[in-house]
Amino acid sequence: MATGNRAGDRSDGLSVAQQERIEHTVSLCRSQNGLDVSVLVGDLNTATEGFREAAETLHAALGERAHSAVLVVVAPGQRKVEVVTGPSARRRVPDRVAALAVLSMTSAFGGGDLAGGVIDGLRQMADAAGKRPGIPAPPEPSSTAVVAHH
């Protein structure tokens, strides 16, 4: 998870250990379910577009991966969560599954568990997607999980 922080710094309420737990869950989604998942925790710059549109722009920035990728955007300061799926990923993670995962995440967030909520939502989507052959991690500099600062 790229944070741009020194070790031990907190970013958007996530400790290094919590970031690592999210990264581990993303890796499991890839290896056990073959689901190409990316997570961004951080507020989005929505000065020129709405939140959903900003999340879709980030999803499109995944390039060739976007068609089969799932992007989870959690913006704690904006109190928003968005799941964007590419057309191929949507067959495995339909909108109703994504909506249930968001509901699960927001329930955990309401109880103060940001990392646990993200992890629960990822697991829910991975369970719904079923087991498929693992996929390799994306090439650097792309990260599987990112904490943004805006």
C-alpha positions in Angstrom: 0.0 0.0 0.0 1.6 3.3 -1.0 1.1 5.9 1.5 3.8 8.4 1.1 4.2 8.4 4.9 7.1 7.4 7.1 6.7 4.1 9.0 4.4 4.5 12.0 2.6 7.6 10.6 -1.2 7.3 10.5 -3.0 8.1 7.2 -6.7 8.7 7.2 -7.0 6.8 10.4 -5.1 3.7 9.2 -2.1 2.4 11.0 0.7 0.7 9.2 -0.6 -2.6 10.6 -4.1 -1.9 9.3 -2.7 -1.0 5.9 -0.8 -4.3 5.8 -4.0 -6.2 6.8 -5.8 -4.6 3.8 -2.9 -5.4 1.5 -3.0 -9.0 2.7 -6.7 -9.3 2.0 -6.2 -7.8 -1.5 -3.4 -10.4 -2.1 -5.8 -13.2 -1.0 -8.5 -11.9 -3.4 -5.9 -12.1 -6.2 -4.4 -15.5 -5.3 -7.4 -17.4 -4.0 -10.2 -15.9 -6.1 -8.4 -14.5 -9.1 -10.1 -11.2 -8.5 -8.2 -8.1 -9.5 -9.0 -5.7 -6.7 -7.5 -2.3 -5.8 -8.3 -0.3 -2.8 -7.9 3.5 -2.3 -8.4 4.9 1.2 -8.4 8.7 1.1 -10.6 11.7 0.1 -10.9 12.4 -3.6 -10.6 15.7 -5.3 -14.1 16.3 -6.5 -13.7 19.9 -7.6 -14.3 19.1 -11.2 -16.5 16.1 -11.0 -18.8 14.2 -8.6 -17.6 11.5 -6.3 -18.8 8.6 -8.5 -17.2 10.2 -11.6 -13.9 10.7 -9.8 -13.9 7.0 -8.7 -14.7 6.0 -12.3 -11.8 8.1 -13.5 -9.4 6.4 -11.1 -10.8 3.0 -12.2 -10.1 3.9 -15.9 -6.6 4.9 -14.9 -5.9 1.2 -14.3 -5.6 1.0 -18.0 -5.8 -2.5 -19.6 -6.7 -3.9 -16.2 -9.8 -1.8 -15.8 -12.0 -4.2 -17.9 -11.6 -7.0 -15.3 -10.8 -4.9 -12.2 -12.7 -3.9 -9.1 -11.8 -0.6 -7.4 -12.9 0.2 -3.9 -12.7 3.8 -2.9 -13.2 4.8 0.7 -13.1 8.5 1.5 -13.4 8.8 5.3 -13.4 12.6 5.4 -16.1 12.8 2.7 -18.0 9.9 4.3 -18.3 8.1 0.9 -17.6 4.6 -0.4 -17.7 3.6 -4.0 -17.1 0.3 -5.7 -16.3 0.5 -9.5 -16.2 -2.7 -11.5 -15.1 -3.3 -15.1 -17.5 -5.1 -17.4 -15.7 -8.5 -16.9 -15.5 -8.1 -13.2 -19.2 -7.1 -13.0 -20.1 -10.6 -14.1 -18.3 -12.0 -11.0 -19.2 -9.1 -8.6 -22.6 -7.8 -9.7 -24.0 -4.5 -8.5 -26.1 -6.1 -5.8 -23.0 -7.8 -4.3 -21.1 -4.5 -4.4 -24.0 -2.7 -2.7 -24.1 -5.3 0.0 -20.4 -5.0 0.5 -20.7 -1.2 0.8 -23.5 -1.7 3.4 -21.2 -4.0 5.4 -18.3 -1.6 5.1 -20.3 1.4 6.2 -21.7 -0.5 9.2 -18.2 -1.2 10.4 -17.1 2.3 9.7 -20.0 3.6 11.8 -18.5 1.5 14.7 -15.1 3.1 14.1 -13.5 0.1 12.3 -12.2 1.5 9.0 -9.7 -1.4 8.2 -12.1 -4.1 9.4 -14.9 -2.7 7.2 -12.7 -2.6 4.1 -11.5 -6.2 4.8 -15.1 -7.4 5.4 -16.3 -5.8 2.1 -13.4 -7.3 0.2 -14.1 -10.8 1.6 -17.8 -10.5 0.8 -17.0 -9.6 -2.9 -14.4 -12.3 -3.1 -16.8 -14.9 -1.7 -19.4 -13.9 -4.2 -16.9 -14.0 -7.1 -16.0 -17.6 -6.3 -12.7 -19.3 -6.8 -10.7 -18.8 -9.9 -7.1 -19.2 -10.8 -4.9 -16.6 -9.2 -3.7 -13.5 -11.0 -0.3 -11.9 -10.7 0.1 -8.7 -8.9 0.0 -5.6 -11.2 3.4 -4.3 -12.3 4.9 -1.5 -10.3 4.4 1.5 -9.9 0.7 0.5 -9.6 -0.2 -0.7 -6.1 -2.9 -3.1 -5.1 -4.0 -0.8 -2.3 -3.3 2.9 -2.1 -3.9 5.6 0.5 -4.3 9.0 -1.2 -4.0 12.4 0.2 -5.9 15.3 -1.2 
